Amino acid sequence: MTLQEAIEARHSVRAYKELPLAEDVVKVLEEQIGLLNREGNLHIQLILNEPKAFLGTMAKYGKFRNVSNYIVMAGKKAYDLDERVGYYGEHLVLLAQTLGLNTCWVGLSYSKVPGTYGLDEGEKIACYIALGYGETQGASHKIKTVEQVSNANDVTPSWFRKGVEAALLAPTAVNQQKFSFEYVGMKNGHHLVHVKKGFSIIGYTQMDLGIAKYHFEIGAGKDNFDWV
């Protein structure tokens, strides 16, 4: 499965089979987490066979079931922490999809279980990502149109539209999709794209932005443009 195929196949899943992750899958995830921690200056941690974090009232309200494997998304407090968490966390979400796993971003419906993770001075947990072998493959949801979230038209490059289409398949908090992409033009031989988040009383728009940016890069081709 390619990353583009993973984007199209991925849906949020909240109920999982009571199966441990395969050893080879765990190895791939841990290796990638090590790389992303260094690249994104984060403290991502994979927690295995630990069910307590998703046994609380909030987890039941969120309809989570049999979650015993999850990823703790943490890092040093900074203005751009949430965006980096979204961007690099979605690397793991799509990688998990290619490995035959299912996932769900979790902002509130979990409990912090002492002793299951570690935080260095000045660090905080931004969210969790539940993962495992889903009881189902999830379901698609209504999404906005390309025109609602971008200035794509007959003149903008075809890769720009493909990038926006991929971004529209990105998971966002309660499917709010509070982001927009603008094709700016060219400068010094480089195509430029501007992205911004919208306002939401729900929050998580900065994290959603990071997730959407990674999807856009996959759909558009990262070498085709520069961010501004």
Sequence and secondary structure as in RCSB ss.txt:
>XXXX:A:sequence
MTLQEAIEARHSVRAYKELPLAEDVVKVLEEQIGLLNREGNLHIQLILNEPKAFLGTMAKYGKFRNVSNYIVMAG
KKAYDLDERVGYYGEHLVLLAQTLGLNTCWVGLSYSKVPGTYGLDEGEKIACYIALGYGETQGASHKIKTVEQVS
NANDVTPSWFRKGVEAALLAPTAVNQQKFSFEYVGMKNGHHLVHVKKGFSIIGYTQMDLGIAKYHFEIGAGKDNF
DWV
>XXXX:A:secstr
  HHHHHHH  B  BB S    HHHHHHHHHHHHHHHHHHT   EEE S  GGG SHHHHHTT BS   EEEEEE
E  TTHHHHHHHHHHHHHHHHHHTT EEEEESSS    TTS    TTEEEEEEEEEE BSS         HHHHB
   SSS HHHHHHHHHHTTS  GGG   EEEEEEEEETTEEEEEEEE   SS  HHHHHHHHHHHHHHHH GGG 
EE 
